[in-house]
Amino acid sequence: MKKTALILAAAAAVFGAAQARAEVVKFGIIAPFSGPFAVWGKQFKDSIDAYQKLNGKMVNGHEIQVIWRDEGAGDASKSRQFAEELILREKVQMLGGFTLTPDALAVAEVITESKMPTIILNAATAIITRKSPYFLRVSMTLPQIIKPLGEWAAKNGIKTAYTLASDYAPGHDAEDAFVKNFEKGGGKMLGKDRIPLSVTDFAPYMERVLQSKAEALFVFAPAGAPSIAMVREFDRRGLKAAGIKLLAGGEVQQIFLPSFGDSVIGTISSVHYTESNQRPENIAFRKALVDQAGPDTVPDMASIAGWDGMNLVYETVRALGPRFTGDQAIAFMKSKTYESPRGPIKFDPVERDIIQNVYIRRVEKKDGILINQDFTTVEGARDPWKDDNPNAK
């Protein structure tokens, strides 16, 4: 009896020690779930929920808990407020999200002071990661994905072009990347218009493009209601009928294609994730999304960022345990190389920006459904802006 009691006591002590070591790792995400960019929050959440449904919520006995905050219609001050709340009150170990550039910039000082590892799931202005050593980006930069499009246009018979870009930092990055590389290849710009974010009527701008007789129009607007309105106006004002070719980035993601109908067939775009690719990782990813969010769910840039961001969180906890410093987490994450549903990815060890393939694709209709079809791949694309501006802060 005494021996049995000792065995039971020892087992209880071991179990108790194991229970004491089990901890909750909190991942705070700030994203829009209301307002004109609410689709981003929904896509982040669907993919992260799908990842946890497929992989479980436990990593080596530790629970990964996601805490969501709705920053609404791009209110940067609210992003900072939520970051402070998540760090100080919720005691999160990592932050993520940040759809728009101002949201990310608003928290740079907070995360630097708190040494909080922060995964950017979208905000795409090139300079962001230089604003804090605790930023790591799993999305893209605009120069990274638009440079190949400018190069492609110049090499494929387009001699003149016009650009329409939203007048804020990502729009400037996109415009600059397209123009610089189109002109470097011998193309000529006939006009460059920057459109205030408050503008909802794009007709006057499209009319100027039409009158310019440019062979192609490159557009950039924040993905969602603004980008949909801009692309619709391209067809409505007769630019397609006039033979002008539409060039874009994320404005014609698969999730938005039903908003346009057949008018977007033939549109050329360049991005880092094509929804219809047949990689085994993407097939598994899409199945997990359907299992989580239903048969009508459509993946996009936000979905793949949420999925890959969550993978980094899990891998960090698996390698470092539930307690780690911001420096340890960032050092580990930027060392990772793996196969994503988008293709192979790794990170610049200095800039903490993702290095990935960029795909040139064309909108086509297959089996009655509009999809993007890759036809050119630029492998291992870096952010060219940082290479061109090594000292910019």
VOGU-3710 file (C-alpha; in Angstrom, 3 decimals, decimal comma):
1> mkktalilaa> 0,000/0,000/0,000  2,806/2,341/0,930  4,613/1,612/-2,359  1,409/2,227/-4,369  0,835/5,509/-2,568  4,360/6,621/-3,369  3,897/5,739/-7,045  0,594/7,618/-7,195  2,124/10,623/-5,455  5,040/10,659/-7,873
11> aaavfgaaqa> 2,689/10,401/-10,862  0,572/13,226/-9,497  3,661/15,383/-9,046  4,749/14,749/-12,627  1,243/15,504/-13,918  1,061/18,644/-11,819  4,417/19,840/-13,108  3,287/19,221/-16,687  0,082/21,144/-16,064  2,068/24,014/-14,570
21> raevvkfgii> 4,200/24,179/-17,683  1,168/24,313/-20,006  0,576/27,942/-20,900  -1,609/30,050/-23,175  0,172/31,946/-25,942  -1,867/34,959/-27,026  -1,741/36,309/-30,583  -3,492/39,673/-30,953  -4,772/40,650/-34,409  -5,863/44,167/-35,377
31> apfsgpfavw> -7,871/44,244/-38,617  -11,021/45,808/-40,126  -14,245/43,860/-39,592  -16,439/46,846/-40,426  -16,270/49,661/-42,959  -15,103/49,560/-46,596  -12,232/47,132/-45,947  -14,153/44,622/-43,817  -13,455/41,861/-46,338  -9,839/41,859/-45,137
41> gkqfkdsida> -10,776/41,063/-41,551  -13,130/38,294/-42,630  -10,515/36,713/-44,886  -7,846/36,875/-42,171  -10,203/35,266/-39,673  -11,481/32,535/-41,993  -7,958/31,410/-42,869  -6,657/31,558/-39,296  -9,691/29,680/-37,996  -9,168/27,115/-40,771
51> yqklngkmvn> -5,502/26,715/-39,782  -6,447/26,080/-36,166  -9,260/23,718/-37,119  -6,835/21,664/-39,220  -3,875/21,781/-36,826  -5,601/22,099/-33,478  -5,111/24,892/-30,967  -2,362/23,177/-28,969  1,366/23,269/-29,714  3,489/21,047/-27,470
61> gheiqviwrd> 0,811/21,282/-24,800  0,408/25,057/-25,054  -2,802/26,684/-26,284  -2,593/29,267/-29,075  -5,315/31,833/-28,429  -6,189/34,484/-31,019  -7,625/37,784/-29,781  -9,322/39,946/-32,422  -9,792/43,712/-32,527  -11,807/45,617/-35,157
71> egagdasksr> -10,022/48,800/-36,179  -12,876/49,699/-38,562  -12,444/52,018/-41,514  -8,715/52,613/-41,392  -8,505/54,629/-38,160  -4,778/54,579/-37,386  -5,247/56,012/-33,894  -7,541/53,103/-33,076  -4,862/50,659/-34,219  -2,400/52,197/-31,777
81> qfaeelilre> -5,005/52,146/-28,997  -5,728/48,467/-29,604  -2,029/47,610/-29,747  -1,471/49,227/-26,353  -4,506/47,439/-24,905  -3,463/44,046/-26,250  0,081/44,427/-24,970  -0,665/45,931/-21,559  -4,013/44,423/-20,613  -4,267/41,182/-22,579
91> kvqmlggftl> -0,547/40,404/-22,247  -0,251/39,082/-25,802  3,058/37,560/-26,834  2,680/38,499/-30,521  0,721/40,971/-32,640  -0,474/40,760/-36,232  -2,862/42,167/-38,829  -2,607/45,750/-40,152  -4,392/45,949/-43,477  -3,443/49,526/-44,359
101> tpdalavaev> -0,072/51,259/-44,140  -1,186/53,976/-41,676  -2,351/51,241/-39,264  1,079/49,619/-39,257  2,982/52,881/-38,962  0,785/53,925/-36,024  1,999/50,993/-33,897  5,700/51,099/-34,804  6,705/53,097/-31,733  4,554/50,961/-29,415
111> iteskmptii> 5,977/47,644/-30,581  9,534/48,959/-30,530  9,220/50,142/-26,941  7,589/46,883/-25,837  9,783/44,682/-28,071  6,618/43,002/-29,372  7,108/40,688/-32,398  4,548/41,813/-34,971  3,522/40,009/-38,164  2,244/42,319/-40,907
121> lnaataiitr> -0,498/40,501/-42,796  -0,939/43,114/-45,507  0,252/46,754/-45,207  2,454/46,962/-48,288  4,402/50,231/-48,311  8,036/49,260/-48,705  9,491/51,322/-45,861  7,310/49,894/-43,061  9,690/47,218/-41,793  12,380/49,868/-41,301
131> kspyflrvsm> 10,140/51,689/-38,827  10,607/48,975/-36,172  12,962/46,010/-35,787  9,973/44,033/-34,480  8,025/44,086/-37,754  8,114/41,009/-40,009  5,976/40,980/-43,169  4,310/37,895/-44,689  2,374/39,745/-47,400  4,354/41,699/-50,008
141> tlpqiikplg> 5,498/45,170/-50,904  3,982/47,028/-53,832  7,351/47,472/-55,581  7,981/43,733/-55,201  4,843/42,708/-57,086  4,524/45,655/-59,529  8,103/45,839/-60,814  7,612/42,609/-62,847  4,420/44,027/-64,380  6,184/47,173/-65,640
151> ewaakngikt> 8,944/45,026/-67,076  6,444/42,659/-68,728  4,474/45,507/-70,312  7,581/47,031/-71,896  8,733/43,665/-73,241  5,375/42,661/-74,686  4,511/45,309/-77,216  3,002/48,013/-75,001  4,638/51,271/-76,028  2,539/53,848/-74,145
161> aytlasdyap> 0,798/53,755/-70,793  -1,085/55,837/-68,209  -1,324/55,289/-64,441  -4,150/55,939/-61,988  -3,143/55,387/-58,371  -4,669/56,258/-55,016  -2,828/59,189/-53,457  -1,184/57,648/-50,400  2,056/55,793/-49,719  1,163/52,378/-51,230
171> ghdaedafvk> -0,240/54,085/-54,333  2,966/56,073/-54,721  5,019/52,884/-54,361  2,913/51,077/-56,965  2,989/53,963/-59,435  6,732/54,475/-59,047  7,495/50,769/-59,494  5,411/50,470/-62,650  6,625/53,717/-64,249  10,313/53,176/-63,451
181> nfekgggkml> 10,414/49,677/-64,904  8,127/50,396/-67,866  10,279/53,364/-68,893  13,493/51,423/-68,277  12,231/48,904/-70,828  11,567/51,593/-73,419  7,918/52,430/-72,673  6,544/55,979/-72,662  4,182/57,387/-70,037  1,353/59,589/-71,352
191> gkdriplsvt> 0,004/60,527/-67,927  0,143/59,837/-64,192  -2,802/60,769/-61,967  -2,892/60,367/-58,197  -6,451/60,146/-56,901  -7,418/61,295/-53,367  -8,680/58,449/-51,190  -11,926/60,375/-50,641  -12,820/60,228/-54,356  -15,524/57,730/-55,330
201> dfapymervl> -16,235/58,965/-58,872  -13,461/57,785/-61,169  -15,170/58,835/-64,419  -13,207/62,092/-64,974  -9,919/60,260/-64,522  -10,916/57,490/-66,919  -11,937/60,097/-69,472  -8,445/61,604/-69,368  -6,955/58,168/-69,963  -9,318/57,616/-72,893
211> qskaealfvf> -8,378/60,941/-74,470  -4,663/60,232/-74,034  -4,943/57,236/-76,392  -2,539/55,261/-74,213  -2,210/51,587/-75,106  -2,477/50,455/-71,471  -3,705/51,692/-68,097  -2,132/50,604/-64,821  -4,426/51,038/-61,802  -3,918/50,879/-58,064
221> apagapsiam> -6,536/51,351/-55,336  -6,994/49,807/-51,880  -8,513/46,357/-52,426  -12,224/46,403/-51,650  -14,897/48,962/-52,485  -12,444/51,535/-53,976  -10,690/49,070/-56,277  -13,986/47,541/-57,433  -15,350/50,972/-58,341  -12,188/51,871/-60,258
231> vrefdrrglk> -12,126/48,678/-62,323  -15,847/48,932/-63,098  -15,385/52,472/-64,387  -12,685/51,280/-66,803  -15,276/49,313/-68,754  -18,178/51,725/-68,168  -16,281/54,656/-69,709  -15,412/52,655/-72,808  -11,686/52,153/-72,282  -11,859/48,429/-72,971
241> aagikllagg> -13,926/49,036/-76,097  -11,252/51,502/-77,241  -8,636/48,745/-77,058  -6,825/49,983/-73,947  -5,320/47,105/-71,949  -5,971/47,040/-68,196  -2,986/46,249/-65,939  -3,392/45,739/-62,204  -2,182/44,120/-58,993  -4,624/42,861/-56,369
251> evqqiflpsf> -7,575/44,730/-57,888  -8,598/41,631/-59,845  -8,186/38,946/-57,201  -10,568/36,034/-57,705  -12,750/37,182/-54,808  -13,575/40,389/-56,726  -14,020/38,939/-60,239  -17,782/38,294/-59,930  -18,206/42,043/-59,317  -17,035/42,801/-62,857
261> gdsvigtiss> -18,371/40,100/-65,140  -16,769/39,270/-68,468  -15,531/42,839/-68,960  -12,315/41,971/-67,083  -11,381/39,026/-69,282  -7,892/39,689/-70,622  -6,797/41,895/-67,724  -3,139/41,342/-66,846  -2,062/41,490/-63,209  0,941/40,600/-61,082
271> vhytesnqrp> 0,718/39,299/-57,513  2,382/36,851/-55,157  -0,537/34,399/-54,875  -2,714/33,008/-57,643  -5,809/31,386/-56,192  -6,130/28,731/-58,914  -2,593/27,336/-58,652  -2,380/23,546/-58,351  0,386/23,216/-55,775  -0,402/20,441/-53,263
281> eniafrkalv> -0,095/22,995/-50,466  -2,688/25,234/-52,139  -5,098/22,357/-52,737  -4,891/21,465/-49,035  -5,232/25,131/-48,058  -8,369/25,622/-50,159  -9,924/22,451/-48,768  -9,269/23,644/-45,206  -10,909/26,992/-46,017  -13,980/25,313/-47,473
291> dqagpdtvpd> -14,235/23,002/-44,453  -14,098/26,029/-42,162  -16,033/28,744/-44,022  -18,240/26,839/-46,482  -18,230/26,019/-50,199  -18,609/29,630/-51,337  -15,407/30,833/-49,691  -12,758/32,226/-52,034  -9,101/32,638/-50,975  -7,197/35,838/-51,631
301> masiagwdgm> -4,117/37,787/-50,505  -5,541/38,202/-47,017  -6,300/34,493/-46,734  -2,806/33,372/-47,624  -1,251/35,976/-45,313  -3,405/34,804/-42,407  -2,514/31,169/-43,083  1,225/31,757/-43,380  1,241/34,182/-40,454  -0,433/31,605/-38,237
311> nlvyetvral> 2,065/28,984/-39,360  4,886/31,258/-38,176  3,205/31,625/-34,771  2,878/27,848/-34,381  6,442/27,191/-35,517  7,774/29,832/-33,122  6,011/28,281/-30,131  7,057/24,795/-31,234  10,706/25,876/-31,367  10,946/28,374/-28,511
321> gprftgdqai> 8,180/27,316/-26,151  5,516/29,631/-24,725  7,942/32,159/-23,296  10,236/34,038/-25,642  11,555/37,546/-26,107  10,698/39,678/-29,071  14,251/39,411/-30,327  14,184/35,616/-30,091  10,871/35,408/-31,974  11,950/37,755/-34,768
331> afmksktyes> 15,310/35,998/-35,144  13,577/32,637/-35,443  10,820/33,736/-37,842  13,103/35,525/-40,277  15,242/32,371/-40,520  12,320/30,262/-41,753  12,133/28,819/-45,270  9,178/26,709/-46,329  6,653/25,797/-49,018  3,527/27,934/-48,776
341> prgpikfdpv> 0,326/27,524/-50,815  1,630/30,550/-52,749  5,001/28,925/-53,491  8,416/28,855/-51,763  8,992/31,643/-49,260  11,794/32,916/-47,061  12,666/36,229/-45,405  15,287/38,890/-45,884  17,398/38,552/-42,708  18,082/42,291/-42,556
351> erdiiqnvyi> 14,837/43,866/-43,771  12,458/41,177/-42,419  10,483/41,276/-45,670  9,250/38,176/-47,442  11,101/36,868/-50,511  8,728/35,002/-52,833  7,601/34,294/-56,370  5,602/36,914/-58,269  3,153/35,677/-60,888  2,043/37,455/-64,063
361> rrvekkdgil> -1,429/36,223/-64,913  -4,410/36,852/-67,170  -8,118/36,831/-66,311  -9,764/33,989/-68,209  -13,084/32,183/-68,150  -12,963/28,436/-67,560  -16,016/26,221/-67,129  -18,115/29,371/-66,786  -15,988/30,808/-63,948  -13,643/33,795/-64,095
371> inqdfttveg> -10,176/32,944/-62,785  -6,621/34,261/-62,947  -4,289/32,033/-64,932  -0,514/32,302/-64,426  1,629/32,504/-67,533  4,934/33,924/-66,215  6,718/33,428/-62,879  9,411/35,670/-61,444  11,140/33,487/-58,861  12,518/34,683/-55,533
381> ardpwkddnp> 11,470/38,315/-55,916  12,827/40,705/-53,281  11,560/44,166/-52,398  13,439/46,271/-54,981  12,698/49,553/-53,212  14,982/48,657/-50,316  17,742/47,624/-52,680  17,387/50,991/-54,455  17,158/52,971/-51,182  19,591/51,316/-48,752
391> nak> 19,717/54,287/-46,361  16,089/55,452/-46,389  14,365/55,502/-43,022
//
